Amino acid sequence: MNHTINFSLRATATAAAMSLCSIAIAAPAFDANIEFDNTYRSGTKVDNTTDEGMSQGGRVELNVSGKAGANLFVNARTSLLAKKDGTAATDDMWVQVGSAKGDVKLGRFEAADLFPLAQDTLINHAGNVYYGNALRGRKDASVFHAAGTINLGSGLSLEVGVIETKSLASASGIRPVLSYAAGPLSARLGFESGHFAPATVGGVTNDVRGVAASLGYDFGSFKLTGNYASGKTDSALSDKRQSGFAVTAATGGLVVGVIAGKTDQNVGGDEKVQTFYASYSMPLFDIKGATITPALSSSSAKLSQTGVKTQETAFRLRLNYAF
């Protein structure tokens, strides 16, 4: 009899605990997609690197997210990648705590984009173009990254990002961004100051100070976006003053963009870059979640000191299926 009573009490307590947990903890949401890029490139960059010919890349992405609370909330997300080359990686992994007035996000993520390029399926540059996103995020595993956002009201918000690392071969710095969105109009203005290590130059750290702005307007039938960025990077190799400018137009699944960049440097002469890109995303066989996107990008760069001009052109066919 006592055993029966004890069992009943334990079962009741367990059920009550599970019920409380179900109230306090929101059920996580899962989604996944597979993406394959088939790319052809031709041409040689200013630094004489090339990856001409056909290539293929792909990954399966599994996203797990969850949010609990209303006035005060906790939000979290992780994106796990299984790549075609047999490796695994983490894209996003962050936790966010806050309220409707403001929040703090910690982990691996990308902060506000100061140089948004619609549907950037394929954008290749024959030289350097500064975007104002050097300290935006998604750096190596040892980096501390936090972004605090204050909602100022009437569509206006301020995000302040901080990146810090013990390694000189990674990124550290501060990045405040003021954003505005109301109706068809959107705008951003931001500044970054710190240092980072470019992927193309191993072991060389650049100090960076730059400002960038973006303005977009949705006309209904199409959306037009303009971006501008200007900054300076200093390294042991050279001092560079860089600027970038872009105009993109998006209508339906079609995106067309023009990007221009200029780098004033004390070694090798000034470099000017011009890039054109276009892509068109369309349903695949009218299957829900399946799209096919052909994309074209062509870029040229010229060094003022030597007069050397290079051209790089690429075509990509992207297949994506969300399931």
N, C-alpha and C positions, 0 to 999 in steps of 0.2 A: 504494500500500500504506500509506504513512505517513498519507495523507489518511483512509483507512478506519480506521486505528488511532485517529487523533485524534478522528474523529467518534464512534467507539465509546466512547472515554474521556469525551468531553463528554456523550454520552447517558447513560452510567452515572452520572456526577457529578450531572447534572440529576435523574435518577430518584432518586438517594440524597437529594439536597436536598429534593425534593418529599416523599419518605417521612418525613424528619425533621420537616418542617413540618406534615405531617398528624398526627404524634404530638404535637408541642408546641402546636399551635393547634387548639382545638375548632371544629368546623364551626358556623357561626352558625345560629340558629333564626329562621324567619320566620313571622309570622302577620298577618292583616289582618281588618278588619271595617268595615262601613259602617253608619252610624247616622243616622236622620232623626227630627227632632222636629217635630211639628205642634202648635202651641200657641195657645190662646185665653185672653186676659186681660181682666179688667174691674176697674174701680175706680181710685182715685187714692191715691198714697202721701202721707205726712205732709209731705214736701218738695214736694208738688204736681206731681211728675213722674208720667207715665203712659205706658203702652205698650199701650193697649186695642186689642182686635181680634185678628185672626188673624196668625200669623207662622209661618215655617218656617225651620229651620236643620238643617244636616247636615254630615257630614264622613266622609271615608275615612281610616282609621288603618292605617298600616303599621308593624309592630313588628319590630325586628331585635335579637336578644339572643344572648349567648354567654358561656360560663363555662369556664374552664380551671383545672385544679389540684384538689387534694383538701384536704390539711392546710393548705396555703397556696394561695390561689386569687386569680384575677382575674375579675371579673364586669362586664359592660357591657350597656347597653340604650339604644336610641333609639326614639322614637315620632314618626313623621312624619305630619302631617295635611294633607290636601287638603280645603279647606272649600267649602261650597256657594256662598259669596260670591265665589269665584274666587281667594282668597288661600291661601297655604301657611304652615304654622307647625310648630314643634317642641313637642311636649308634654313628654316626658322625654328627657334626654340625659345619661347619667351613667356613671361608671366606679367600681368598688368593688374595694378591695384588702384582703385580710385572711386570717383563719383562723377556726377554730371558736370561738376565744376572743374574737375581736373583729375589727372591720373599720372602714375609713374609706371613705365615699362622697363623691364630688366631682362637681359639675355641676348640671344642672337636674332637680330632683325634688321630691317632697313628703316631708317627714319624718313622724314618727309623728303620727297624728290624735288630738287630745285631745278632740274632740267628734264621735265617729263617729255618722253617721246612716245607717241601713241603707237601701240602694236609694234614694238621693237623686235620683230621676229628675226631680222637680219640687218645689222648696221655695222659696217666695217670702215675703219679710217686708215688711210695710207700714212698718216702721221698722227700728231698729238692734238687732241681737242679737250679743253678744260670744261667740265660740267658743273663745278661747285659741289660735287658729291664725293670728294675724296675721303671724308670722314662720316659718310652716311651710315656705314655699318656693315654687318656680315664679314667681319675680319676673322682672324684665326681664333682657335679655341681658348687661348689664354687671355683674351681681351675682355676687360670689364666694359660693358656698354649699358648705359641708362639714358632714358629720355623722359623728361617731365613735361607734361602738357597742361596749360591753363586755358580754359575756355572763357574768353573775355566777353562773350555775348555778341548777338547780331552777326553771327557767322565768322567772328574773328577769334583766332586762337594763337597761342604762343607755345612753341615746342623748343626745349633746350636739351640738346643731346651732349653727352659726355662720354668719351672713349679714353680708356687708360690701359696701358700694358707695361710690363716690366721689360719687354723685348724691344730693342731699338729697331728691329726689322719689321715692326708692325706699326699700328696707328695709335696716336694719342692726340687729344685735343678737345675743343668745345665747338658746338655748332647750334646757334639759336636760329629759329625759323619762324617768321610771322606769316600766318595763312589766313586767307579770307575766301569764303564761299557763300554766295547768296544768289539764288535763281540761276540764270545762265552764266554768271560771271564767277571766275575763280582766279586767285592771285596768290603768289608767294614771294617773300623776300627773305633772304637768309645770308649768314656769314659763317665762315669756318676758319679756324686757326689752330694749327698743331703740326704734326708731322705724320708721314705715311711712307711705306715702302712700295714702290710700283712693282707689279708682278713681272714686268719686262726687264727690270734691273735688279739682280740679286745682290743683297747686302748693302744697297745704297738707300739711305733714308733722305727723303725730301721734307723740308719745312714748307708748309703751305699756309697762305693767307689769301682768302678770296671772298668775293661777294657774288650772289647770283639772284636773278629774279625771273619769274614766270607769270604770264598773263594768258588766260584762256577765256573764250566766249563761245557759248553754244547757240548757234543761230537756228537750231531746230533741224534743218536738213543737213547741216554739217557743223563741225566744231573746229575752230581755228585756235592754235596755241603758238605763242612766241616765247622764246627763252633767251636769256643773255647771262653770261658768266664772265667774270674777270678776276684774275688772281696772280699770285707770284709764288713760284716754288724755288727753293734754294737747296742745292746739294753740293757734295764735294766735286761733282763733275761740272756743273754750270748753274748759273742763275737764269731763271726763265720767267718772263712775263707772258701770261697766257690769257686768251680770251676765246669765248665760244658763243655762237649765235645760231639759232634754229627757228624755223617756221614749219609747222606741221598742220595738215588739214585732214580731217577724218570724216567720212560719210559712209554710213552703213558698215560694211566690212572692209572698205577701201581706205588706206592711209597713204599719204604722199608727204614726204618731208625733204627739206634742204637744210644742211648743217654746214657752217663755215667756222674754221678755227685759225687762230694765228698765235705763233709762239715767237717772242722776241728773246733770243738767247745770246750769251756772250761767246759761245763756242759753236762753230758750224754754221753761223748765219741764221737769219730769220726763216721760219717755216710757215707756209700758208697751206691750209687743207680745205678742200671742198668736197662734200659728200651729198649724194642724192640717194634716197631710198624709197621704196614703195612695196606694199604688201596688200594682199586681198584674202580675207578669211571668209570661207563659205562652208555651208553644211556638206557633209559627206554622205551621199545616198539618202538624204533626209532622215538620217539616224540620229536620235536624240543624244546629245553629248559628243558627237563626232564631227570634227572639222578638218578641213584641208586648207593650208595657207601657202600659196606661192609667194616668194619675196625676192626682190632684186635690190642690190646695193652697189653703187659705183663711187669710188673715191680717188681723188688725185691730190698730190702734195708736191710742193716746190720749195727748194732751198735757195734763198736769195744770194748767198755767198758763192755757191758753185753753179747755180742755175739748173741743177739736177731736178728733173721732174719725174715722178713715178705715178703709176696708175694701178689700182686694184679693183677688180670687179668680182662680184659673187652672186650666185643664185642659190636659193634654198627652197625646198619643198618640205613643209612641216605637216605632220599628221598628229592629231591629238584626239584622244578618246577619254572622256570622263565617265567613270562608272561607279 
